Amino acid sequence: MKIDEARNYHKIDAVIVGAGLAGLRAALEVAKSGLSASVISKVYPTRSHSGGAQGGIAAALANVGEDSPQLHMFDTIKGSDYLADQDIIELFVNEAIKTVYEFEHMGVPFSRTEDGRINQRDFGGHSSPRACFAQDVTGHVLLHTLYEQCLKHNVLFFNEFQVLSLLIENDVARGLVAWDIRQGGLHIFHARAVLLATGGYGRAWKVTSNAHANTGDGVGLVLEAGLPLEDMEFVQFHPTGLYKHGILLSEAARGEGAYIINDQGERFMKKYAAAKMELAPRDIVSRSEQTEINEGRGIGGKDYVYLDLRHLGKEKILQRLPQIYDLALNYLKVDAIKDAVPIQPTAHYSMGGIPANAHTEVIRDAKGTVVRGLYTAGEASCLSLHGANRLGCNSLQDAATFGRIAGIRMGEFCRENAYNDLPAEPLAKAQAKIDRLWQAPGKEKHADIREELQVNMTKYMGVFRCESEMLKMKAIIKELQERYRRVAVDDHGAAFNLDLIEALELENLLSFSEVIVEGALARKESRGAHFRTDFPKRDDGQWLKHTLAWRRDGKIVLDFGKVVVIYPQYQPQERKY
């Protein structure tokens, strides 16, 4: 049978992997241009992780206080610890305003000021109230609104599909192969353009705010395809994860005036960031919390501190922060109106990811050589907008703005280029993954290996790092990778075989976790979210550069790229708050 006669073959102009804000915004743009667009998602679209973003989306609207794109730009550069590329940030802050008004016109129910304008609140590291919000469910309403718009414009959805391989030949993307989770079987998606918008990879850690689906599938696919990843050592820990669960309590709480206190009832941020206090950037607040815990000032000497909302009052908590109140009550049985809420740093956001240029085109080397027809946006990407540390409420804006740009560029590419031929055996690589897991003679269980990876990443690759502990983690990953070769999947069924899916996810987790450790070992400095106790100072002379990492012959190979610094007023300086 010819491939184009097969039931599981789909020929579509633009294929988008991931149904979060970046993927949906790109798909909408492609569909509105008159081309065919499909979204492939391992979960139902409205369950995508963008819906978990609570606090706001950043834009210098100046609806509450004075603001400007220039101030937003400086805050983002400073927040990145000067590792972000300034040309990308300049594009971002200017497009951000347009992005928010587009959402408003789509029908997003933003919270309003008394005179009817979009309301804005303070957020960590921002010099003005810049977070446009809808109570504390901002990501949820943005995601649902975009999904409705995609349905209106006839975007085709393949829900509950797991992508297993990218079809790239001669540096040209030709489509991908995915497994149908609901019914079983491999599907070929033949495309002119492919977008990877697969989100973050926080599930490599035990304590994380990330959804269970965030297993870094996109970055794993890119590594497997012989392409690099960028700045993977920079992983943000959010300071207000629910104790033990890691579930996110939004920065919106601190934006509305919540305190963080230690066992002595002290607002300890005055020691670490006297001007910004609890609204310092996340890397600084997380390190401050961990320092208090390590020095014995956690609550009752334990490994958590308190988020205190009580002084805000019942009315404000229930009006502005209803989800935060519900999460504390449902998961810890803590009534935030009456009692302080136990919190701890939680693995949250990936600054690193798939390298791309300002047009969201994936690049394959430090020179910026483009892989034609392959794009990336959202948390899976690294443009680099966030550098060494992302400011709160820049992430939703990143996903939406560069999702739109990706959609525009994909549409242009599709109109100018015909379909390229598929590789000779397009199913071979994906089928080999399935067969190996079903036919493996070993008795290793993927759940055991995943648990060991997550526990040890939390232990050795957390808020603070040092060479001896990272070398332990490197050795653990090598051992777990060897054990993974002996993983066997007991369930050989086709429909909803989650035993198989979790085994496939684990392969990605083990693959990119090694890159994180290698990049962190190489970077002998502290910058943003990457803090080494053995190299506690930032070193611009040696390390004002991006890390690029490939997997070649089973080993991680590193190279480095320049940071784009284009304005004299934004030269690197000491970072104080």
C-alpha positions in Angstrom: 0.0 0.0 0.0 1.3 3.5 -0.8 1.7 5.7 2.1 -0.8 8.3 0.9 -3.5 5.6 0.7 -3.0 4.6 4.3 -5.8 5.3 6.8 -3.4 6.9 9.3 -1.8 9.3 6.9 -2.6 13.0 7.2 -1.5 15.8 4.8 -1.8 19.2 6.4 -0.1 22.5 5.7 0.9 23.3 9.3 1.2 20.8 12.1 1.4 22.3 15.6 2.5 20.0 18.5 1.0 21.3 21.8 -2.3 22.9 22.6 -1.2 25.5 25.1 -1.2 29.2 24.5 1.7 29.1 22.0 0.3 26.3 20.0 -3.3 27.5 19.8 -2.3 31.1 19.0 -0.1 29.8 16.1 -2.8 27.5 14.8 -5.4 30.3 14.9 -3.1 32.6 12.9 -2.5 29.8 10.3 -6.1 29.0 10.0 -7.2 32.6 9.6 -4.8 32.9 6.7 -6.8 30.2 4.8 -4.3 27.3 5.2 -5.0 24.0 6.9 -3.8 23.8 10.5 -3.9 20.9 12.9 -3.0 20.7 16.6 -1.6 17.5 18.1 -1.9 17.3 21.9 -1.3 14.5 24.4 -4.1 15.9 26.5 -7.4 17.6 25.7 -6.6 21.2 24.8 -8.3 22.9 27.7 -6.2 20.8 30.1 -3.0 22.2 28.6 -0.6 23.5 31.2 -1.1 27.2 30.2 -4.4 27.0 32.1 -2.4 26.6 35.3 -0.8 30.1 34.9 -2.7 32.2 37.4 -1.4 35.7 38.1 -1.4 37.6 34.8 0.0 38.5 31.4 2.6 41.3 31.2 2.1 44.4 29.0 3.0 48.0 29.6 -0.5 49.3 29.2 0.0 51.9 32.0 -3.6 51.5 33.2 -2.5 51.4 36.8 0.5 53.8 37.4 3.1 54.9 34.9 4.8 52.5 32.6 6.4 52.1 29.1 7.8 49.4 26.9 11.3 50.7 27.7 10.7 50.1 31.4 9.4 46.6 30.6 12.5 46.0 28.5 14.9 47.0 31.2 13.1 44.9 33.9 13.2 41.9 31.7 16.9 42.3 30.9 17.8 42.9 34.5 15.6 40.0 35.6 17.4 37.7 33.1 20.6 38.5 34.9 21.7 40.0 31.6 21.7 36.7 29.7 18.6 37.4 27.6 19.0 38.7 24.0 18.0 42.3 23.8 16.7 42.3 20.2 14.2 39.6 21.2 13.1 41.5 24.3 12.6 44.7 22.3 10.4 42.9 19.9 8.5 41.2 22.8 7.7 44.3 24.9 6.4 46.2 21.8 4.2 43.3 20.6 3.0 42.6 24.2 0.5 45.5 24.2 -1.0 44.4 20.9 -1.3 40.9 22.2 -3.3 41.9 25.2 -5.7 44.0 23.2 -6.2 41.2 20.8 -7.2 38.9 23.7 -9.6 41.6 24.9 -11.3 41.8 21.5 -11.6 38.0 21.4 -13.6 38.2 24.6 -11.2 37.4 27.4 -12.9 38.5 30.7 -10.1 40.5 32.2 -10.6 42.0 35.7 -11.3 45.8 35.4 -10.4 49.0 37.0 -13.2 51.2 38.3 -13.2 53.2 35.1 -13.5 50.0 33.0 -10.0 49.5 31.8 -8.0 46.2 32.0 -6.8 45.9 35.6 -3.1 45.4 36.4 -1.2 44.3 39.5 2.3 44.3 40.7 4.5 41.3 40.0 8.0 40.2 41.1 10.9 42.1 39.4 8.6 44.5 37.5 8.9 48.2 38.3 5.2 49.0 37.6 1.9 47.2 37.9 2.1 45.4 34.6 0.3 42.1 35.1 -3.0 42.2 33.2 -5.2 39.7 35.1 -8.5 37.9 35.4 -8.7 37.2 39.2 -6.1 34.5 39.7 -7.2 32.3 36.7 -5.6 34.3 33.9 -4.1 31.4 32.0 -7.4 29.5 32.2 -9.5 32.2 30.6 -6.9 32.9 27.9 -6.6 29.2 27.0 -10.4 28.7 26.8 -10.9 31.8 24.7 -8.2 30.7 22.2 -9.6 27.2 22.0 -13.0 28.6 21.1 -11.4 30.8 18.4 -9.6 27.8 17.0 -12.8 25.9 16.7 -14.5 28.8 15.1 -11.8 28.9 12.4 -11.8 25.2 11.8 -8.5 24.2 13.3 -8.3 20.4 13.2 -7.5 18.8 16.6 -5.8 15.4 17.2 -6.3 15.1 20.9 -4.5 12.5 23.0 -1.7 11.7 20.5 1.9 11.2 21.6 4.5 12.4 19.1 7.3 9.8 18.8 9.6 11.1 16.0 10.3 14.2 13.8 10.6 13.7 10.1 13.6 15.8 9.2 15.8 15.2 6.2 18.6 17.5 4.8 17.7 20.1 7.4 14.1 20.4 6.2 11.1 19.4 8.4 8.7 17.2 6.6 6.3 16.2 9.3 6.2 13.8 12.2 4.9 10.5 13.5 2.5 10.2 16.5 0.9 7.4 18.5 -2.9 7.5 19.0 -3.3 7.1 22.7 -7.1 6.5 22.6 -7.1 3.8 19.9 -3.5 2.8 19.4 -1.5 2.9 16.2 1.0 5.2 14.5 -0.1 8.2 12.4 2.0 10.0 9.8 1.5 13.8 9.7 2.9 15.1 6.4 3.4 18.9 6.7 5.0 21.9 5.0 5.7 23.4 8.4 5.9 22.0 12.0 5.7 23.9 15.3 7.0 22.5 18.5 5.0 24.1 21.4 5.3 21.3 23.9 5.8 23.3 27.1 8.2 22.8 29.9 9.9 19.8 31.6 9.4 20.3 35.3 8.5 16.6 35.8 12.1 15.8 36.0 11.8 16.9 39.6 9.8 15.4 42.4 8.6 18.7 43.9 7.2 20.6 40.9 4.4 22.9 39.9 4.2 21.2 36.5 1.4 19.1 35.2 2.1 15.3 34.8 2.2 15.8 31.0 5.2 18.2 31.2 7.9 15.6 30.5 9.9 17.5 28.0 8.8 15.5 24.9 9.6 18.4 22.5 13.2 18.9 23.7 13.6 15.1 23.8 12.6 14.9 20.1 14.9 17.7 19.1 17.9 16.0 20.8 17.0 12.7 19.1 16.9 14.5 15.7 20.5 15.6 16.1 19.6 19.2 16.9 20.9 21.3 19.9 19.2 22.5 23.1 20.1 25.9 24.6 20.7 27.1 28.1 19.2 24.0 29.7 21.0 24.6 33.0 18.6 27.5 33.8 15.5 26.1 35.5 13.4 28.4 37.7 12.2 27.4 41.1 9.0 29.2 42.1 9.1 30.4 45.7 5.5 29.6 46.6 4.7 26.0 45.9 2.3 24.3 48.3 4.4 22.3 50.8 5.1 18.7 49.7 2.7 19.0 46.7 4.6 21.7 44.7 1.3 22.9 43.4 1.6 26.6 42.5 0.3 29.4 44.6 0.5 32.3 42.2 2.7 35.3 42.5 -0.6 37.1 42.3 -0.8 36.6 46.1 2.4 38.6 46.7 1.3 41.1 44.0 -1.8 41.7 46.1 0.4 42.2 49.2 0.9 38.8 50.8 4.0 38.3 53.1 6.5 35.5 53.3 7.6 34.8 56.9 9.9 32.4 58.7 9.6 30.5 62.0 10.3 33.8 64.0 7.4 35.5 62.2 9.9 37.7 60.4 9.4 39.0 56.8 12.9 37.8 56.0 13.1 39.2 52.5 14.2 42.5 54.0 17.6 40.9 54.5 17.9 39.8 50.8 16.0 42.4 48.7 15.1 45.3 50.9 13.6 47.5 48.2 11.4 44.8 46.5 10.8 42.5 49.5 8.5 39.7 48.5 8.2 41.1 45.0 11.9 40.5 44.2 12.5 38.1 41.2 11.7 34.5 41.7 15.3 33.2 41.8 16.2 35.6 44.6 13.1 34.8 46.7 13.5 31.1 46.2 17.2 31.2 47.3 16.2 33.4 50.3 13.6 30.9 51.4 16.0 28.0 51.0 18.7 29.8 53.0 16.2 30.4 55.8 15.3 26.7 55.8 18.9 25.6 55.6 19.8 27.8 58.5 17.1 26.4 60.7 14.5 29.1 60.4 11.9 27.1 58.5 8.6 26.7 60.4 9.3 24.4 63.4 12.7 23.8 62.0 11.2 22.0 59.0 11.7 22.5 55.2 9.0 25.2 54.6 8.1 28.8 55.4 4.8 30.6 55.4 2.8 32.6 52.8 0.7 34.9 54.9 -2.5 36.4 53.3 -4.4 37.0 56.5 -3.9 40.7 56.6 -5.5 41.1 53.1 -8.9 40.3 54.6 -11.6 37.8 53.5 -13.2 40.0 50.8 -9.9 40.7 48.9 -8.8 37.0 49.2 -12.1 35.7 47.8 -12.4 38.4 45.2 -8.8 38.5 43.8 -7.3 35.2 44.9 -10.1 32.6 44.9 -8.1 29.8 43.4 -5.2 30.2 45.8 -7.7 30.0 48.7 -9.2 26.8 47.3 -5.9 25.2 46.7 -4.7 25.7 50.2 -7.9 24.5 51.6 -8.3 21.4 49.4 -4.7 20.2 49.5 -3.4 21.3 53.0 -6.7 21.9 54.8 -5.5 25.4 55.6 -8.0 28.3 55.6 -5.8 31.1 54.2 -8.3 33.7 55.7 -7.4 32.5 59.2 -4.0 30.8 58.9 -0.7 31.1 57.1 0.0 28.6 54.3 3.1 26.3 54.2 5.2 26.9 51.1 8.5 25.8 49.6 10.5 26.3 46.4 9.1 24.2 43.6 10.6 23.4 40.1 8.5 25.6 37.9 9.8 27.0 34.6 12.3 26.2 31.9 14.3 29.2 30.6 16.2 26.9 28.3 14.9 24.8 25.5 14.9 24.5 21.7 17.0 27.3 20.2 15.3 29.7 17.7 15.6 33.1 16.1 13.3 36.1 16.4 11.1 34.5 13.6 10.7 31.4 15.8 12.6 29.3 13.3 14.6 26.5 14.9 18.3 26.9 14.5 20.9 24.1 14.4 24.2 25.7 15.4 25.8 28.8 17.1 25.8 30.5 13.7 22.1 30.6 13.5 21.6 28.1 10.6 17.9 27.5 10.2 16.1 24.1 10.0 13.6 24.9 7.2 10.0 24.5 8.1 10.6 23.8 11.8 9.5 26.3 14.4 9.1 26.6 18.2 7.3 28.8 20.6 6.4 29.0 24.3 8.2 27.3 27.2 9.7 24.6 25.0 11.6 27.3 23.1 14.7 29.4 23.9 14.8 32.6 21.9 16.4 33.8 24.4 13.8 36.0 26.0 14.2 35.1 29.6 18.0 34.5 29.9 18.9 33.1 33.3 15.7 33.9 35.0 12.1 34.7 33.8 10.1 37.5 35.4 6.6 36.5 36.5 3.7 37.1 34.0 6.2 37.3 31.0 5.5 33.6 30.3 1.9 33.9 29.1 2.9 36.9 27.0 5.9 34.9 25.6 3.6 32.1 24.5 0.9 34.3 23.0 3.2 36.8 21.3 5.6 34.3 19.8 2.8 31.9 19.1 1.3 34.6 16.9 4.6 35.3 15.2 5.2 31.6 14.6 1.7 31.3 13.0 2.5 34.3 10.7 5.9 32.9 9.7 4.5 29.4 9.1 1.8 30.7 6.9 4.3 32.6 4.8 6.5 29.6 4.6 3.6 27.3 3.5 2.5 29.7 0.8 6.1 29.9 -0.6 7.0 26.2 -0.4 5.6 22.9 -1.6 5.4 19.7 0.4 8.7 17.9 0.6 8.9 14.2 0.2 8.8 12.0 3.3 11.8 10.0 4.3 12.0 6.5 2.8 10.7 4.7 5.9 8.9 7.4 7.9 7.5 4.9 10.5 10.7 3.1 11.2 12.1 5.1 14.2 8.7 5.4 15.9 7.9 1.7 15.4 11.3 0.7 16.8 10.5 2.6 20.1 7.2 0.7 20.5 8.6 -2.7 19.5 11.6 -2.3 21.9 9.4 -1.6 24.9 6.9 -4.5 24.0 9.7 -7.0 23.3 12.3 -6.1 25.9 13.4 -9.1 28.0 14.2 -7.1 31.1 12.2 -6.7 34.3 12.9 -3.0 35.1 9.9 -0.9 35.8 9.7 2.6 34.4 7.9 4.0 37.5 10.9 3.0 39.7 13.4 4.7 37.4 11.3 7.8 37.1 10.9 8.1 40.9 14.7 7.8 41.4 15.3 10.5 38.8 12.9 12.9 40.3 13.9 12.4 43.9 17.6 12.9 43.0 17.1 15.9 40.7 15.3 17.6 43.6 18.1 16.6 45.9 21.1 17.5 43.7 19.9 19.9 41.1 17.7 22.3 43.2 17.9 25.9 44.2 21.6 25.5 45.2 24.1 23.4 43.3 27.8 22.4 43.6 30.2 20.3 41.5 30.3 17.3 43.9 26.5 16.9 44.0 26.1 17.5 40.3 28.7 14.8 39.5 26.6 12.4 41.7 23.6 13.3 39.7 25.4 12.7 36.4 26.4 9.2 37.6 22.8 8.5 38.7 21.4 9.5 35.3 24.0 7.3 33.5 22.9 4.4 35.7 19.2 5.1 35.1 19.7 5.3 31.4 21.4 1.9 31.4 18.5 0.5 33.5 16.0 2.0 31.0 17.4 -0.3 28.3 15.9 -3.1 30.4 12.5 -1.6 30.9 9.6 -3.8 29.7 6.0 -2.7 29.2 3.6 -5.4 30.5 0.5 -3.9 28.8 0.5 -4.8 25.1 -3.0 -3.4 24.4 -3.6 -0.6 21.9 -6.2 1.6 23.6 -5.2 4.0 26.4 -2.0 2.1 27.1 -0.6 4.5 29.7 2.0 1.9 30.7 3.5 2.5 27.2 3.1 6.3 27.2 4.8 6.7 30.6 7.7 4.5 29.4 8.1 6.7 26.3 8.0 9.9 28.5 10.7 8.5 30.7 13.1 8.2 27.8 12.7 12.0 27.2 13.1 12.8 30.9 16.4 10.9 31.1 17.7 12.4 27.9 17.3 16.1 28.6 18.1 15.8 32.3 21.6 14.8 31.3 21.9 18.0 29.3 20.8 20.1 32.3 23.5 18.5 34.5 26.2 18.8 31.8 25.4 22.5 31.2 25.3 23.3 34.9 28.7 21.6 35.4 30.3 23.5 32.6 28.9 26.9 33.7 31.3 27.8 36.5 29.5 30.8 37.8 26.2 31.8 39.5 23.6 33.6 37.3 19.9 33.9 37.7 18.3 30.5 38.6 21.7 28.7 38.3 23.4 29.2 41.6 26.6 27.3 42.4 27.8 27.5 46.0 31.4 26.7 44.7 31.2 29.6 42.2 28.9 32.1 43.9 29.6 35.1 41.7 28.5 36.0 38.2 31.3 36.0 35.7 30.6 38.2 32.7 34.1 37.9 31.4 33.9 34.1 30.9 30.2 33.3 31.0 28.2 36.0 29.3 27.2 33.4 26.6 24.6 30.9 25.8 25.1 27.1 26.1 24.3 24.9 23.2 24.2 21.1 23.7 24.0 18.1 21.3 23.9 14.4 21.9 26.5 12.8 19.6 27.6 9.2 19.8 25.8 8.9 23.2 27.7 11.8 24.7 26.7 15.5 25.4 28.8 17.9 23.3 28.7 21.6 24.2 29.3 24.8 22.2 28.5 28.4 23.1 26.8 31.4 21.4 26.9 35.2 21.9 24.4 37.1 24.0 22.9 39.9 22.0 23.6 43.2 23.8 22.7 46.2 21.6 22.0 49.2 23.8 24.6 51.0 25.9 22.1 51.8 28.6 21.4 48.1 29.1 25.0 46.9 29.5 25.5 44.2 32.3 25.6 45.7 35.8 25.3 44.4 39.3 21.8 43.1 39.9 20.2 44.6 43.0 16.6 44.8 44.3 
